[in-house]
Amino acid sequence: MEKSDVIIIGAGPAGSSCARQLHQHGLKVSLLDKSQFPRNKVCAGWVTPEVMQSLDIDLDDYASSRVLQPIRSFRTSRIGSRDVYTQYDDVVSYGIRRSEFDHYLLERSGVECHMNEPVKSIRRDNNIWIINDHFSAPLLIGAGGHFCPVARHLGAHVGASEAPVTAQEVEFEMTEQQSKSCPVDAETPELFFTPDLKGYGWVFRKGNFLNIGLGRQDRNKLSMHVDNFINELKRAGRVPENIPGKLNGHAYLLYNDAPRRVYDDGVLLIGDSAGLAYQQSGEGIRPAIESALLAAKTIIDAKGNYSPAHLAGYETALRQRFGDKMLPQKNHSPSRLKCLLAGILLRSKWFARHIVINRWFLHQQQAALTDLKHT
C-alpha cells in the first residue's frame, strides 16, 4: 500500500496546482490520472494575466518552448451578423495549448505522479481513503473534470439531474498555405453568439495553430449546430475548407447550474468536478485554478483534521470568491424579447467592451487570487 497525506484524482490545472501548493507546505501528495501527459485536451485555451499571476508563472520561461499567444483585441457578434471590434492597449489574455499548459503545471508540481492510473475502486476504511486497493490517504481530492469518479462517489448524478454545457471543437496546426491564407488575426479571438443565446462559437488562432468550436447549454442536436456554424465560417472564408481531424466533445457545469456537494468528511472537489465554470463565458481554467488554491489553503489550515467542520470553510471561500448561487431557472430558453434586445446590445461597442469582454470573459472586475494567508 502506498501511503500519502493526500490523494488527488486528476492531474489537470486544478489537480496539479493544488498538489503544488500542498507539496510546498510539506504534505506528501499522490497525484493520479487516467491519461499519460502530455495529452490532448479539448479546450479553446486562453488564460488571463490574473491566472498567470496566481500561478506565479514566468512568462518568458513558459514562452521559451511553448505557445503563448498575446491577445490584445476581440471580435464579437451573433452568428451571421456584423462583428464589433474591441481593441486594448495592453495584453489582456494569452492563448495556450492545453497539452503544453497542463504538462507544464504537472511537471512543476513536484509531487509523485501516477499516470495511466484510472480509478477502479474507491473505499474508506477507518477514516482512510483507499484507491485501487493500492493508494491510501486520509484526504481525497476530486479533480477529474465533469465525469470525476470522486464526484460520482459524493453523489453526483452525471447526465441525469444535471444540465451541463456541451461543446465540440478542434485544434490543428495549419499547413504553410493555410497559415498564409488564414484571415484570423492571432491577437484577436473571434466570438460568435448563437441566435437563441444558448451558447457561442469561436475561432482562435495561436501562432500557427487554429482552434474552432462551439458550446451550448442545450445538448439537443449539438452536432447540427456545430456543423452549421463551421459551414458559415467556411462560406465567409474564415477557416480552411479542409479542416483536418474530427471534432472532439466535452462537457462541464456552469457555477449556477452545479448541484454538486463540494466537500464531505475527508474529501473535496475542485475545478470542473465541482462545477465552477463562469456563467456567461463558460470559461473554466481560472475558477479551476482558484478553487485549487482555496482548497489548498483550507487543507493546510485544517492541520490534519479533515472532518466536515474543518473543510466547510472551502465552500464558504468558493461562495465569497464566485458569489452566491442564483436559484435555478426552470426554462433556460431566452424569451423572444430578450433575444431581440441582445441582438441590439451585441452591436454596441460599449456593451461589447465593458460587459461581454471585460466582465464576462476577462473578469477584470476581480483581481488575481494571491497572498492567501494561512491560520
N, C-alpha and C positions, 0 to 999 in steps of 0.2 A: 504494500500500500504506500503510495506517495503522499506524504503529508505536507500541508502548507497552511498558512493563515487564511488565505482567501483563494477561492476558485472563481475565475471569470470565464463564462461561456460566450465566445465571440470576440475575435481579435480585430474588429473594425475600429474606426476612430474612437468610439466611446470606450470599448474594452481596453484598447491599448493606452489611451490617455488616463483612464482610471488606474490601470496597472502601474504605469509610470509613477503617478503620484504616491500610491501606496508603497511601492518599492523604495522611493526616496525617503519615506518615513520608517523604513526598517521592516516592513511586513514582507513575508515570503508569499509570492503570488504564483499560482499556476494558471496560465492562460491557454485555453483550449479553443480550437476552431476546426470545423469540418473540412476546410479548404487548405490548400498549400499556397502560401504567399510567395511572390506577388500573384494576385489573381484578378481576373476581370470583375469589375463591379459596375452594375448598371446605375448610372447617376449622371446628371447634367454636369456636375463637377465644378462649382465655383465656391470660393470661400472669401469672406470679408477680411480686411486688415485686423478687425477685432478678434477673429478666430486665431489668426497667426500670433497676435499679441497674447491671447490667453494661453496658447501652447508654447509661447516663448521660442518661436521658430526663427532662426536666422535665415532671412530671405535669400541672401546671396549664396549661402551654403546650399539651401534647398534647390535653388535655380541652377546650380553649377552642373547638375546632371539630370535634372527633371524639368518637366514642362511647368512653367509658372507664367501664365499669360496675364499681363496687366489689363485691367478693364477700366476705361475712362468714359464710357458712354453706353447708352442703351437705345434700342428701337422698340417701341411698344405699339400694339394695335389690336383690333379684333380681326380675326381671320377674314380676309377678303376686303378689308378697309385700308385706308392710307395710314401710314405709321407716324408716330411722333418721335422725334429725335431729341434725346436728353444727353447733354454733354457736361462733363465735370473738369475742373482744372487739375485735380489730382487723381491718383489711382483709388478707386472706390471698392474694387474687388479683384480677385485673382482667379483665373481659370486653372484648374488642376486636373490631372488624370488620376482617377481613384486607384488604379492599380499601383501607381507610384506613391501617392499620398498615404494610402493605408499601409503599404510596406515600409515606408519611411517611419511612420509612427510606431509600428510594431518593432522595428529594429532598434529604435532608441528607447523603448520601454525598459529595457534592462532586466526583464523577468524571464523565467523559464517558459518557453513556448512549446506547445504540443500541437503541431499541425496535422491535418488529415485525421482528426480525432472527433468524429461525430458523436453526439450524445446518444448513448444506447439505453442508459438507465440512470435514474435519479432516485436516491433513497436517503433517509435520515435515520441515524442510529445514535442515541444518547447525545443529541444536540450537535452531531457531526454529519455534514453532508458527504455523501459518497457518490461519486460519478463514475459510471462504467466499472464499478467494483474495483477501481484502481486508485482514483484520486480522492483525497479526503481533506476537509477543512471545516471550521466552524461557521464560515460565512460563504455564501454563494451569491454571485452577481450574474444576472442575465443581461447579456449584451449582444444577443444573437439575432437582432433585427425583428421584423414583423412576425416571423414564424418561430421565434425563440422558444426552445424547449422549456426553459425556466419560466417564461411567461405562461406557457401551457400548464406547467406544474402548479402555478399560482391560480389557475382557473380561467385563463384567457380562452374565449371561445372563438378561435380564429375561423373566419368565414361564416360565422353564424350570427351572433348578435352585434358584430362589429361592422362598421361602414368605412372601409379603407379607401384611400386614393389608389388607383391602379394606373400604371404608366408603362409605355413601351418606348424604347429608344435604341439608338445605335451610335457607336463611336468608331471611326475608322481613320486611318492615315490616308490622305489623299495622294493620288499619283501626281507627278510633276505637272501634267496637263490640267488635272482637276484643280490643283492648287493655283495655277496661273489664271484660270478662268473663273474661280470662285469669287463672287461679288461680296461675300460676307466679310466685313472688317473684323480682324482678330480682336480688336479692342472694343467691339460693340456687339454684345449678345442681342439677339432679336427674339422678342416675346410676343406671342400671338394668343390672345384670349379667345376662347370659343364663343360663338354667338349666344349660346344658352348660359354662359358664365359658369359652367360646371368644371372648367379646367382651362389649361392653356398649353400651347406647344412652344417649342423653342428651336432656334438654330444658333449654334455657338461654336465658334472657331477658336481652337487653341493651337496657335502656330500652324503646323501642317495637319493637325487633326480636326475633324469636323464631328460635332455631336448634334444629333437631331432626335427629337422626341416629343411626346405629348402625354399628359396625365389628366385624369378625370376623377371626380368624386362618384360618378355614375359608371359602374362596370359594364353596363349594357352596351353591347356592340362596340367595345373599345377598339378592336382591330379595324372596324369600318371607319371610325372617327380618325384613327391614325393614318390609314390609307388615304382618306380624303385630304387630310392635312398635308401629307407628303406629296400627293399629286398636285395640290395647289402650289406648293413650293416649287415643284418641277416646272409647272406651267409658267410661273413667274421667273424662272431661271435662277432661283436662289440656291438650289442644290443640284448635284450631278444627277443625270438620268439613270446612271448605272451605280446605284448605291450598293457597295459590297456587303455581303453577310446578311444575316437575318436580324430583325429587331428582337431585343430581349425585354422581358417584362419584370416588374417588381411591384410591391405593394407596401403601403405604410399608412399609419393612422395620424390624422391631424389632432392637435392637442385637445380641442374641444370635443372631438368625437371619440376619444380613447377612454373606454370604461375600465381599463386595467388597474388592478392594485399594483402599486409600485414598491411596496415593501411588506414584509411579514417577518416572522420570527427567524432571524438568521439569513435573510435573503432580500436583495434589492434588484430592481430593474432599472436600466439606464438606456439612453438612446432610443432607437426605433422599437425596441422591445417594450418600452414603457409607453410609446405613442406620444411623441413630443414635437412632431413637425409643425412648423409655423402654419397658422390657419389660412392666411391669404396666399402665401407663396408655395407652401408645401416643402420648403427647404428644411432639411433635417440635420445637416452637418453641425451647424452652430449649436442648436439645442442639444445634440448628442454629446458634443464636447463639454458643454456647460453642465449637463446633467452628470457627466463623469466626474468633473471636478467637484461638484456639490456632493456627490455620493462619497467621494474620497474624503472630503472634509468630515462628513457625518461619521464615517467609519473610523477615522483617526481619533475623532473626539470621543467615540464610544469606548475606546481603550479596552477592547476585547469583550465588552458586554454587548452582544448583538440581539438583545431582546427587543420586541416591538417598541417598547417605550424609549429605547435608546436610538432606534432607527427612524422614529416618527418625524424627527427633525428634517429628514431628507425630503419628505413630501411637503412639509412647510416651506423649505427652501425653494423647491420647484414652483410652488404657488407664488412665492414672493418674486421669483425671477420671471415667470411666464404669465402670471396673472391668475385670477380665479377662473375656473371653467364656467362657461355660459351653459344655460340649460339647452339640451339637445333639441334641434328643430325636427318636427315630425316630417316636414317636407323640405328637402334640400333644393327643390326647383325654384329658382328665382321667378318672380312674377313678370308678366309681360311689361309692366310699367318699369320695374327695376332694370330689366334688360335694355329698355329704351333709354333710360336715364344713364345707364352705364356706357352705352354707345356714345352719348354726348360727352360724358366726363372723360372717357378714354381718348377723345380727340383734343382734350385740353392740355396744353403744355404744362400749366401749373399743376394740374392733378397728376399727370404722368410723373413729374419730377418729385413732388412733395409727398404724394400718397403712395402711388404704385411703386416707385423705385426707392425713395428714401425710407419710407415707413414699412412697406410690405416686404420688399426684397432685401434691402440693406440693413434695416433695423438700426438706422443711425441715431434714433432716439435713445438707444441703450448702449452704454459704454461697455467695453470689454470686461469680462469677468476675470479679475486678477486680485492678488493680495488677499486670498481667503485666509482669515486668521483662525487658528485652532485654539480650542479652550483647554 
